[in-house]
């Protein structure tokens, strides 16, 4: 479905090449929209078209910086009431009533969800509680005609819990570049590139090392796995506030088969996935992690924790879902899974990503929403 003539404003608190989930989704959809003839204008604290807010304020003060950004967006919209056919807002926080017409909202995660799942230490949960109150207030400042898109069914339930009507919510998953992230027939040379033993089976964890991702439980589970099966290496790629604590736990348990790569730039991520055999995620809470979709597109069998937003692994029949509450039971499940060699799960991962998660597929769904709401 074409988008010729549509004028779309994209408002996001982060944008490529900085940021993570929101930045990735907004950028990739914008690039696909441009191919369809949509006139896209991106407004974020770093531009590229309109710069509002302060990225340093967001990084340092979190929701305070976010509210400031959205207050600047609100002022901009008041001065440009007729300039755009539709405005696409990512996790908006309008502290005042927003009267601009033709706003469409995408919610990636909610503070409410992070709070009720007890993510983080006590001071962090207090912050999440405060942020969830602000979030609820701001979302209800939007017109009751504003539609919401969510990246997972679980986020839809969270919105309903804070009073957003079910009929206003639709599900559009995140996407992935299936041309960039794909399987490789040359795993050996790729393993050499990263310095991995050629005869090893690689379990890859890629993402921020935070309380939400729970890398500590990952190490505890892998410690049990490594004594039950040979030639398995856990590769941890990423940084975060729990990096040092995770390293210390590895050293304490004398785990010589854990490799920390630190930050991996975007250019090397496709090869890192392609040379791995399994992807693992032990998070306590997620929206819809892009790394999981990248792993699926790369044809990896996936091992994930039993939280609702990771049910896509069961839908695609491309891995196993484990409970992380008992490390020994989780480890036994992983060992059994690795030894059984579910080769069909690799092809299932790739096939599901190609059919359902390509950015071109996701872009068409958004374009249909934008055209329908803006009456173009």
KOLTI-697870 format. One record per residue: residue in three letters; x, y, z of N, C-alpha, C, O in turn. Coordinates in steps of 0.02 Angstrom, whole numbers, plus 50000, padded with zeros to 5 digits. Layout:
BEGIN
alaXYZXYZXYZXYZ;...
//
This chain:
BEGIN
unk500424994050000500005000050000500445006250000500865007050044;unk500345010549951500775016349944500615021849994500075021950023;unk501095026350004500995031850050501155038550018501325043350052;unk501085038849951501265044849914500875050949940500265050749945;unk501235056149955500925062349976500815063050050500665068550074;unk500885057750089500775058150161501345061850194501935060750179;unk501175066350240501665070050280501635067350351501155068450387;unk502165063750371502175060350435502715063350480503295063950460;unk502515065250541502995067550592503105061850641502635059150669;unk503735060150652503925054850699504235057950760504745061450755;unk503945056850819504195059750881504435054050926504045049850947;unk505085054050941505375048750983505915051751027506285056251006;unk505965049351087506465051951135507165049551121507645051851152;unk507245044951073507895042651051507845040750978507315038950953;unk508415041150944508415039550872509105037250851509615039050881;unk509115033250798509735030450770510215036150752509995041250725;unk510865035450767511215029450789511255028550865511595024050889;unk510925032850903510925032250976510285028850999509795028350963;unk510295026451062509695023351089509675015851076510165012851054;unk509085012951092509015005651085508365003951050508305005050989;unk507885001151087507274998651055506875003751016506725002650957;unk506705009351048506305014451015506675017150954506385017850900;unk507315018650963507725021350908507745016450849507695018550791;unk507825010150864507875005050811507225004550772507235004550710;unk506665004150807506025003350774505855009550732505685009050673;unk505925015450763505755021650728506175022350665505915024050611;unk506825021250670507275022150613507095017350556507035019450498;unk507015011050572506895006050519506225007050485506165006150424;unk505715008950523505065010250493505105016450449504815016550394;unk505455021650472505535027750433505865026150366505655028650314;unk506395022150368506745020450306506295016650257506325017750197;unk505865012250283505395008650240504855013350214504645012850157;unk504625017950257504105022750237504335027150180503965028550133;unk504955029150183505235033350130505205029750063505085032950012;unk505325023250064505295019350002504585019349972504485018649912;unk504085020250017503385020249995503155027249976502565028149960;unk503595032149978503425038949958503155043250014502895048750000;unk503215041050077502985045150133503505050550148504105049150149;unk503275056550159503715062150178503805062050253503365064350290;unk504365059450277504485058350348504905064050378505425065850350;unk504685066650435505065071550474505165068750543504685067150578;unk505795068050564505945064950629506125070350679506565074550668;unk505785070150736505905074750791506135070850852505755066850879;unk506745072050873507015068750932507535073350964507705078450934;unk507795071651022508305075851053508955076351012509355080851024;unk509055071750964509645072050921509465073150848509905072750805;unk508845074650834508625075750765508415069250733508145064850767;unk508535068250668508975072250625508655078450594509005082850570;unk507985078650594507645084250561507475089850609507585095750593;unk507195088150666507015093150717507295090850783507175085250805;unk507675095250816507965093650881507575097250936507535103450936;unk507295093450982506945096151039507165092251102507395086551097;unk507095095451160507295092051221508045092051230508405095551195;unk508265087951277508975087651294509175080451309508965077651360;unk509585077351266509765070251277510145069251343510065064051375;unk510555073951363510925073351426510455073451486510565069851535;unk509935077451481509435077851534509065071151541508915068951596;unk508915068051484508585061551485509035056251515508825052351557;unk509665056151495510135051151519510265051851594510355046851629;unk510255057951619510425059151689509825058751735509875056151791;unk509245061251712508675061751756508065057751734507525058251763;unk508135053651682507605049151663506955052651645506935056551598;unk506435051151682505765053451664505705061051665505285063851629;unk506095064451706506085071851707506305074551639505995079051611;unk506845071651612507075073651546506585071751491506505075351442;unk506235066151500505745063951451505135068551450504885070351397;unk504905070451509504335075151513504515081851481504105084951448;unk505135084051491505355090251461505345089751384505125094251350;unk505595084151358505595083051286504875083451259504755086851209;unk504415079951291503735079651266503365086351275502905087851237;unk503565090251324503275096951331503495101351273503115105551249;unk504115100451250504365104051191504005101751128503855105751084;unk503875095151124503495092551067502795095551066502545097451013;unk502485096051124501815098851129501785106051103501325107951067;unk502285109951123502315116951099502405117151023502095121250989;unk502825112650997502935112450925502295110750888502135113650836;unk501915105950914501295103850882500775109350882500395110150834;unk500755113250935500285118850939500415124050885499955127350860;unk501045124750865501235129650815501195126950744501265130550695;unk501085120350739501085117150672500475112550665500535106750646;unk499895115250680499275111350682499105107950616498805102550616;unk499275110950561499055108250496499635105850452499535104350393;unk500225105750480500815104250438500875096850421501165095150370;unk500605092350465500705085150455500035081550451499545083550483;unk500015076250412499415072150406499335067450465498775065850485;unk499885065250494499875060850552500505061950593501035063550566;unk500435060950659501015061550704501085054850741500625052650775;unk501665051850734501795045250765502235046350826502815048250821;unk501945045150886502295046450949502485039850983502075035250989;unk503105039451004503355033451039503395034751114503775039051137;unk502995030951152502985031751225502915039051247503345041451284;unk502395042651224502345049751239502165051051313501835047051345;unk502395056751337502255058951406502055066251404502445070751422;unk501435067551382501185074451378500915076351447500395073751468;unk501255080951480501055082951547500435087451546500095088151596;unk500295090451487499685094351477499245091051425499485087051385;unk498605092651425498145089951375498415091351305498605097051290;unk498425086251263498665087151195498075087051147497725082051140;unk497965092751114497385093451070497535092050997497085092350955;unk498155090650981498335089550910497965083450883497945078250915;unk497685084250824497315078750793497795074050757498365075650742;unk497545068150743497895063150702498545060650734499035059450700;unk498545059950801499105056850836498995049350841498455047050857;unk499525045650826499525038350835500105036650882500665039150873;unk499985032550931500475031050984500715023850979500305019250970;unk501365022850985501645016150993501965015651062502375019851081;unk501765010551100502035009351167502485003151164502264997751145;unk503115004051183503604998651181503634994851247503624988651248;unk503664998451301503614995551369503255000751412503165006451391;unk503054998651471502745003451518503125003451584503384998251606;unk503155009251615503425009551683502995005451731503245002351778;unk502345005351717501885001451759502094994051758502114990851810;unk502234991451698502434984451693503074982951729503134977751762;unk503564987351723504194986351757504104986551832504434982951869;unk503654990951856503534991451928503194985251956503414982552007;unk502664982851923502304977151950502704970751946502554965951981;unk503204970551903503634964651899504244965051945504694960951941;unk504254970251987504784970952037505484970852006505934967652032;unk505554974451951506204974751918506654979751955506454985451967;unk507254977651973507734982152003507734982052079507324978752111;unk508214985752107508274986252179507744991052207507374994052168;unk507704991752273507174995552305507135002652280506595005052263;unk507705006252277507685013152255507455013752182507135018652162;unk507635008652143507435008652073506685007452067506365010452024;unk506415003052109505695001652107505295007652130504745008952105;unk505575011452177505245017652199505205022552140504695025752129;unk505755023052103505765027252044505255024951993504895028951963;unk505215018251982504745015551933504025016851955503595018151913;unk503895016652020503225018152046503045025352030502495026752005;unk503495029952045503385037052030503285037951954502825041451933;unk503715034851915503675035551842503015032651815502725035351768;unk502775027251845502145024151822501555028751835501075028851796;unk501575032551890501045037351905501045042951854500525044951829;unk501645045451838501715050751787501485048051720501125051551684;unk501685042051703501505038951640500755038451631500485040351579;unk500405035951682499675035251679499345042051669498895042751628;unk499575046951706499295053751701499385056451630498925059151601;unk499985055551603500135058251537499755054751481499515058051435;unk499695048251485499335044551433498595046351432498275046251379;unk498325047951490497625049951493497525057251472496965059651467;unk498065060851461498025067651434497925067651358497795072951329;unk497995061851328497865061251256497115060751243496735058451286;unk496895062851186496195062351167495975055051168496365050551154;unk495335053951186495075047151189494995043951120494835038051115;unk495115047851068495095045051001495775042650977495825039450924;unk496305044051015496985042150995497075034650999496945031651051;unk497285031350944497405024150945498105022550971498575026350964;unk498155016651003498795014351029499005007950993498595003450984;unk499635007750972499935001550948500424999151001500765003151033;unk500454992651012500924989751060501354984551026501144981550976;unk501954983551052502414978851020502334971751046502654967151021;unk501904970751097501774964051122501094963951156500874969051182;unk500764958151157500114957651191500154959251266499684961851295;unk500734957851297500804959351368500774966851381500474969051430;unk501074970751338501044978151345500324980451337500114985251370;unk499934977151294499234978851287498864977851353498454982051372;unk499004972351387498684971051452498884976351503498474978451544;unk499504978551500499734983751547499374990251534499184993751582;unk499264992051471498884998051455498164997651480497895002451507;unk497864991851471497184990851495497164991751571496674994551598;unk497674989451606497694989851679497734997051704497524998551760;unk498005001651662498035008551683497485012751651497505018951651;unk496975009351622496375012851602496305014551529495855018351511;unk496735011951486496665013151414496175007851386496275001851396;unk495655010151351495145005551327495425000451278495825002151235;unk495204994251285495454988751245495354989951171495794988151131;unk494794992951152494644993951081495104999051048495114999550987;unk495475002851088495935007751060496635004851048497075008151022;unk496734998551068497404995551067497454990251013497024985851008;unk497974990650973498114985450923498844983250928499274986950954;unk498974977350905499644974250912500014974250845499784971350796;unk500594977550845501054977150788501744975550817502024979650853;unk502014969750803502654967850833503234972050808503184975450757;unk503794971650844504414974550818504624970550757504374965150743;unk505094973350720505344969950660506094968850663506424970350712;unk506354966050609507064964550605507274964850531506884963450486;unk507894966650521508174966750453508384959650434508934957350451;unk507934956250399508074949250382508604948350329508874942850320;unk508774953650293509314953350244509994953950278510494951150255;unk510014957650334510634958650371510764952950420511324950350424;unk510254951050457510324945750506510074939250475509474938350466;unk510544934950458510364928750423510874923350440511424924850462;unk510684917050430511144911450445511754911550399511724914350344;unk512284908450421512894907850380513094900550376513044896750425;unk513334898550318513594891750310514334891350328514634885950325;unk514624896950349515334897150363515464898950437515814903750452;unk515154895050482515214896450553515944896150577516144899850622;unk516334891550548517014890550571517434896950565517774898950613;unk517424900050507517824906050497517564911850540517954916050562;unk516904912050550516624917350592516824916350665516954921150701;unk516864910050687517104908750755517834910850762518034913550814;unk518224909750710518914911950711518964919550716519404922150751;unk518514923050683518504930350685518444932950756518764937950774;unk518034929550797517924931850866518374928250916518344929650976;unk518784923650891519244920150936518914914550976519164912651029;unk518364911750950518024906350984518314899650961518494898950903;unk518354894751005518574888050984518104885250930517494885750936;unk518404882450878518004880250821517534874550837517004873950806;unk517714870250885517304864350900516804865650956516474861050980;unk516734871850977516284873451032515594875151008515494877450952;unk515104874051052514424876451040514324882951078514444883251139;unk514124888051042514084894751071513374896351092512904896051052;unk513304898151156512674900851181512774908351189513204910551228;unk512394912251153512504919451150511984923251192511384922251186;unk512234927651235511824932551270512044939451247512624941251255;unk511584943251217511754949851191511254954951216510654954351205;unk511514959951251511074965251277511374968551338511924966851360;unk511014973351365511244977051423511254972551485510804968551496;unk511784973251524511834969351586511534973351643511874977051678;unk510874972551651510494976351699510094971551743510054965651730;unk509804974351795509374970351840508804967251801508614961551814;unk508524970951754507964968351714508164962151675507774957451670;unk508774962151646509004956551606509234950751649509264945051625;unk509414952151711509614947051760510194942651738510124936551734;unk510774945651723511354941551703511624937251760511974932251747;unk511464938951822511704934951879511384928051878511734923051887;unk510734927851866510404921251863510644917451801510674911251803;unk510824920951749511094917651689511744914051706511834908251686;unk512184917351743512824914151761512704908151807513034903051800;unk512234908851853512094903251899511824897251861512014891551875;unk511394898451813511124893051772511664889951729511724883851724;unk512064894251697512584891551653513104887751692513394882951666;unk513244889751754513714885951796513484878751803513894874151802;unk512834877651810512554870951814512584867351747512704861351744;unk512474871151693512504868151626513204865651610513294860251583;unk513704869751626514394868351605514684862151638515164859251612;unk514414859951695514664853851727514314847651700514504842051715;unk513804848751660513404843151633513544841751559513354836451534;unk513854846551525513954845751453514614848951432514794854251458;unk514964845851386515614848351364515554852851303515054852951268;unk516094856551292516164860651231515604865751222515404867251165;unk515364868451277514864873751274515164880051303515444879951358;unk515104885551266515374891951289514814897151291514414897651245;unk514784900751346514314906251352514674912651332515174914551363;unk514414916051282514684922451260514214927951281513624927951264;unk514474932651320514074938351344514314944651310514874946851319;unk513874947551269514034953651233513594959251259512984958751261;unk513914964651280513534970351306513854973351367514314970451397;unk513604979151386513844982651445513254984251490512684982851473;unk513384987051549512844988851594513094989051666513664987251680;unk512654991251711512854992251780513024985751817513344985851869;unk512804979951790512954973551823513544969951790513664964051806;unk513904973251746514464969951712514984967551761515184961751760;unk515214971951805515744970051853515504964551900515874959851915;unk514894965151924514624960051970514574953251935514694948051965;unk514394953451871514344947251832515034944151822515114938051828;unk515524948251807516214945851799516464942651864516774937351863;unk516324945951920516544943451985516244936552000516584932252028;unk515604935651982515284929251994515594923751950515674918051973;unk515774925451889516104920651844516774918551873516944912551874;unk517154923351898517814921951927517734917851991518114913152003;unk517244919552031517134916052095516974908652083517184904352121;unk516604907252029516404900352014516894896851966516764891251944;unk517454900151951517974897251908517684894751841517844889251818;unk517274898851810516974897051746517424899551690517414905351671;unk517824894951664518304896751611517984896751541518304898751492;unk517364894651538517024894351473516494899851466515984898951433;unk516634905651497516224911551488516664917051457517194918551484;unk516444919951403516814925151368516414931651369515844931851348;unk516734936951394516424943551393516704947451333517304948451328;unk516264949551290516484953451231516424960951242516724964951205;unk516044962951293515914970151302515474972751247515064969051219;unk515554979151231515144982151179515324979251111515914978851093;unk514824977351073514914974851005514564979750958513964981050965;unk514944982650910514634987550866514144984150818514174978150807;unk513714988250790513174985750747513444981850688513144976950666;unk514014983850662514294980650602514484973350615514474969250570;unk514674971750678514894965050695514344960450722514444954450728;unk513764963350737513234959350767512984953650721512884948150745;unk512884954950656512644949450614513104943350614512864937750617;unk513754944550612514234938950613514234935450681514324929350684;unk514134939250734514134936350801513534931650809513604926050835;unk512954933850786512384929250787512504923150743512384917550763;unk512764924450683512834919150633513324913650655513244907950633;unk513814915350696514294910150718514064906750782514404902050806;unk513504908850811513254905850872512774900150857512534899450801;unk512644896150908512194890450900511534891450936511014889050914;unk511554894950992510964896151032510964903451056511484906551065;unk510364905951067510274912551097509934911551164509484907351170;unk510144915251215509844914451281509664921251310510024926151303;unk509074921451344508834927551376508484925551440507994921851439;unk508724928151497508454926251562508124932151597508134932651658;unk507824936651558507544942851584506954941651632506604936651627;unk506874946551677506284946651721505694950151688505114948651701;unk505864954951643505344958851610505604961251542506184963251537;unk505184960951491505354963451425504734966351391504174964351407;unk504854970951344504314972851298504314967651243503974962551248;unk504684968951190504834963751141505564964851120505694969251079;unk506034961051148506744962351137506954961551064506824956351034;unk507294966551038507524966250969508064960950960508114957950906;unk508454959751012508984954651006508684947750994508984943650958;unk508104946351023507774939951011507574939350938507654934050907;unk507304944750910507094944550840507694943950794507664940550743;unk508244947250812508864946650772509134939550774509374936850724;unk509084936350833509314929450840508884924750798509134920250766;unk508224925950799507774921750759507914922650685507934917750647;unk508014928850664508164930050593508814926850573508914924950515;unk509274926150621509924923050608509894915350611510404912050601;unk509304912650624509214905450625509454902050687509674896250684;unk509444905450745509664902450807509094899150845508524901750845;unk509234893650876508774890750925508794895150987509334897351008;unk508214896351017508174901451071507984898251138507544893951142;unk508314900551190508184898451259507984904751298508404909151307;unk507364905151320507124911251352506744909851416506494904351427;unk506714914951458506354914251522505604914451510505364916651458;unk505234911951559504504911051552504114917351571503704917251616;unk504254922751535503864928751544503444929751481503644927751427;unk502844932751488502364932851433502624935651367502444933051314;unk503034940751369503234944051307503734939951266503944942151212;unk503924934151290504384929851253504034923751224504354919051201;unk503364923951226502964918351200503064917251125502874911951099;unk503344922051091503464921451020503894915351004503854912550949;unk504314913351051504744907451041504304901151035504444896750995;unk503784900851076503314895151071502914895551006502794890450973;unk502694901550989502304902450928502694900250866502414897150820;unk503334901850865503764900250808504044893150811504334890750763;unk503964889850869504254883150879505004883150864505264879150825;unk505344887850897506054888650882506504888450943507054891050942;unk506264885350998506684885051057506304882451117505784879151110;unk506564883951176506234881851238506144887851284506524892751282;unk505634887351326505494892351377505624889151445505344883851460;unk506034892451486506234889551550506034894151607505984900151600;unk505924891151665505834894951727506524895851758506894891051768;unk506684902151774507344903651802507344903451879507854904951910;unk506784901851909506734902051982507134896552015507364897352072;unk507214890851981507624885252006508184884051956508064881551902;unk508794885951974509354885751927509514878551905509704877451848;unk509444873751950509604866851931509104863951881509304860651833;unk508464865251892507964862951845508044866351778507984863151726;unk508184872951779508294876651717508894873751679508864872851618;unk509434872351715510034869651684509904862751653510144861351598;unk509534858551688509374851851662508974852351597509074848551551;unk508504857151596508104858151535508534860251477508444857951420;unk509014864751490509454867251437509904861651412509994860851351;unk510194857851457510634852251438510254847151395510504844951344;unk509664845351417509244840651379509094843351309509124839751260;unk508944849851306508784852951242509384852951195509304851451136;unk509964854651221510574854851180510744847851154510934847051095;unk510694842851196510874836051177510384833051126510574828651087;unk509764835351127509264832551081509324835151010509034832250964;unk509704840651000509824843250932509184844550892509044841050843;unk508794849350914508184851150879508354855450818508264861550819;unk508594852250766508824856050707508254859850673508374865050642;unk507644857250678507084860750646506964867550677506684871950645;unk507174868550739507074874950773507484880450740507274886250741;unk508054878750713508454883750678508094886250616508054892250604;unk507834881650576507474883650516506814886950533506584891450497;unk506494884750587505864887950609505974895250628505564899550612;unk506534896550662506704903450681506734907950620506414913150617;unk507124905850572507234909750512506584910650473506434916150450;unk506214905250465505594905550426505084910350458504764914250423;unk505024910050524504544914350559504744921750550504314925950538;unk505384923150557505624930050549505484932650479505254938250470;unk505644928550429505534930650359504804932050344504634936850310;unk504364927750371503644928350355503284933650395502774936350373;unk503534935150455503144939350501503494945550527503164950150550;unk504164945850524504524951050561504964955550518505294959950545;unk504984954550453505374958950410505124966150415504524967250422;unk505574970950412505364977950420504864979950365504444984250377;unk504924977050307504434978650254503734976350273503244979850258;unk503684970650306503034968150329502754972650384502164974450382;unk503174974350432502944978550488502774985550464502284988550487;unk503174988150418503044994850391502364995250357502015000150365;unk502184990150319501534990050286500964990450336500454993550323;unk501054987150393500534987250445500454994250474499894996650484;unk501024997550486500995004450513500705009150460500295013550477;unk500905008350399500665012850346499905012350339499575017350328;unk499655006350345498935005450343498595009250400498075012350390;unk498895008950459498635012650517498645020150504498155023550516;unk499215022650480499285029850470498785032350417498465037550427;unk498735028650363498275030750309497555030750332497165035250317;unk497365025550369496685025050393496505030550442495955033150442;unk496985032250486496835037250537496855044350510496485048650533;unk497275045450459497335052250432496865053350372496855058650341;unk496475047950355495985048350300496315049750233496025053150190;unk496925047250223497265048050158497215041550118497475041250062;
//
